[in-house]
Amino acid sequence: MATLHVKQHDRATITTSGSSQIFRNPGGRRHLLIVDVATAPTGTTPVVVFEIDTSTDGVTFTRKGAALANISAIGTQTTRYGVGTTQGQIVEPYLKIVWTVTGTTPSFTNLTSTFSAVDC
């Protein structure tokens, strides 16, 4: 049975927006996105927002579910995807992790982000 576990950032410094490579959905019924900020961000009004974008063709991607909360301080954000969750189930065959950084000279040091498929 196929699985998916991506550690996109491992205690990394994030200063600009970006996205991961494109991944195939292994057919997980539930998915989990975890973003951990272990050090206070610097800059003026630094904010990072993560999302999962999905696609049926691997070319055109759209955000899955509702917009996630801004991250602007030390803490951990856990987002669940699946039946009965706010974000909904990921059934599309392609997905990627996207992050948007805003503020004046924002810097998020010691940031870790992971995405996993559960119940594949």
Long-range contacts (C-beta under 8 A, 24 or more apart in sequence): 1-26, 1-120, 2-26, 2-27, 2-120, 3-28, 3-117, 3-120, 4-28, 4-115, 4-116, 4-117, 4-120, 5-114, 5-115, 5-116, 5-117, 6-97, 6-114, 6-115, 6-116, 7-112, 7-113, 7-114, 8-97, 8-113, 8-114, 8-115, 9-111, 9-112, 9-113, 10-112, 11-38, 11-110, 11-111, 11-112, 12-110, 12-111, 12-112, 13-107, 13-108, 13-109, 13-110, 13-111, 14-48, 14-99, 14-101, 14-107, 14-108, 14-111, 15-101, 15-105, 15-106, 15-107, 15-108, 16-101, 17-98, 17-99, 17-100, 17-101, 18-98, 18-99, 19-53, 19-96, 19-97, 19-98, 19-99, 20-96, 20-97, 20-98, 21-96, 22-55, 22-58, 22-94, 22-95, 22-96, 23-94, 23-95, 23-96, 24-93, 24-94, 25-54, 25-90, 25-91, 25-92, 25-93, 25-94, 25-95, 25-117, 26-117, 26-120, 27-117, 27-120, 28-90, 28-116, 28-117, 28-118, 28-119, 28-120, 29-82, 29-83, 29-89, 29-118, 29-119, 29-120, 30-80, 30-81, 30-82, 30-83, 30-89, 30-117, 30-118, 30-119, 31-80, 31-81, 31-82, 31-90, 31-115, 31-116, 31-117, 31-118, 32-78, 32-79, 32-80, 32-81, 32-114, 32-115, 32-116, 32-118, 33-77, 33-78, 33-79, 33-81, 33-97, 33-113, 33-114, 33-115, 34-76, 34-77, 34-78, 34-79, 34-112, 34-113, 34-114, 34-115, 35-71, 35-76, 35-77, 35-111, 35-112, 35-113, 36-75, 36-76, 36-77, 36-111, 36-112, 36-113, 37-71, 37-73, 37-74, 37-75, 37-76, 37-108, 37-110, 37-111, 38-74, 38-110, 38-111, 38-112, 39-74, 39-108, 39-109, 39-110, 40-73, 40-74, 41-72, 41-73, 41-106, 41-107, 41-108, 41-109, 42-105, 42-106, 42-107, 42-109, 43-103, 43-104, 43-105, 43-106, 43-107, 44-103, 44-104, 44-105, 44-106, 45-72, 45-102, 45-103, 45-104, 45-106, 46-72, 46-101, 46-102, 46-103, 46-106, 46-107, 46-108, 47-71, 47-72, 47-101, 47-102, 47-103, 47-106, 48-72, 48-99, 48-100, 48-101, 48-102, 48-106, 48-108, 48-111, 49-99, 49-100, 50-77, 50-79, 50-97, 50-98, 50-99, 50-113, 51-97, 51-98, 51-99, 51-100, 52-79, 52-81, 52-87, 52-90, 52-95, 52-96, 52-97, 52-98, 52-115, 53-95, 53-96, 53-97, 53-98, 54-90, 54-92, 54-94, 54-95, 55-92, 55-93, 55-94, 55-95, 56-92, 56-93, 56-94, 57-94, 58-93, 58-94, 61-94, 61-96, 63-98, 64-88, 64-90, 64-92, 64-95, 71-108, 82-118
